[in-house]
Amino acid sequence: MSAPVAAIDCGTNSIRLLIARRDEASGEMVELERQLEMVRLGLGVDQTGQFDPVAVERTLQAARHYRTLIDRHGVTRREIRFVATSATRDAANRDLFIDGIREILGVEPEVISGQEEAALSFRGAVSTVQRLPAGPRLVVDIGGGSTELVLGTETPTHRISMDMGSVRMTERHLHSDPPTAAEIAAATADIDAHLDAAEAAVPLHEATALIGVAGTVTTVTAVATGIQDYRPDVTHGAHLPVEQVESICRTLLGETRQQRSLRPVIHPGRIDVIGAGALIWSRIITRVEAAAAITETRTSEHDILDGIALDLLDAVP
């Protein structure tokens, strides 16, 4: 076995840790620890352009817990990579957060571009989904603050990062519980405007498969499969007809937060934003279905976090 590495992905809604090493015989990545904390670091950033100090402290507390796990597995500082994405790109007071992470973990947080985020998500997704058709695959990563579309076969050929995500769209448009028709119409127009630009940059018609990653997609998939307790072994690699996915998305968007909370498969930290995420996923599916005649979606539990860990393992002697 190779030396262990620690990958940390800090987004708008969650902070996640993956500790892994490479099996020297098979060359495969072996997962040692995978953790998720819903910290909502990006709370209010779309409106204020600033991190909320309380949200920063929630995130730093999660980082302290992760430091304990990292030390337990004997990961050295040079084998840790901390990646921050949409909310940190946007926050003017990001130094408050970055200084805290540096002090806790002893590493410099990387505020990566949307383009690099897209490439890492693509690597994490396509490395584990089996029996994909030949030709370009479209990977969709719906986060809290941004959404990435990445097209490629083994490596990306086209990519775009858009400033729309489940938290951002909720804060911008979906204020009522449940959302009103006018709010949904405004959110849909906002999403479609982003997708118009995306379709000009990414040739969606070339896609032979549509792979969704991250919490919105995995949650929608879990609801669609009917499982009561969240099971990544069920959601990972799942094939679902587009009609079924779009139906679930409409249902989740139209439910009250109380109704969503009665679904134990939905993480409590996603209750208030899953409707917006589902709307984004539905609009993307509709666009890709029309452009490429895609009839099913695939779900991957592996995404940017796995891409970060794979990059780290490539660099370990």
Secondary structure, DSSP 8 states (H G I E B T S, - for coil): ----EEEEEE-SSEEEEEEEEE-TTT--EEEEEEEEEE--TTTTHHHHSS--HHHHHHHHHHHHHHHHHHHHTT--GGGEEEEE-HHHHH-TTHHHHHHHHHHHHSS--EE--HHHHHHHHHHHHHTT--S--SS-EEEEEE-SS-EEEEEESSSEEEEEEES--HHHHHHHT--SSS--HHHHHHHHHHHHHHHHHHHHHS-GGG-SEEEEESHHHHHHHHHHHT-SS--HHHHTT-EEEHHHHHHHHHHHHHS-HHHHHT-TTS-GGGTTTHHHHHHHHHHHHHHHHHHH---EEEEES--HHHHHHHHHHHH--
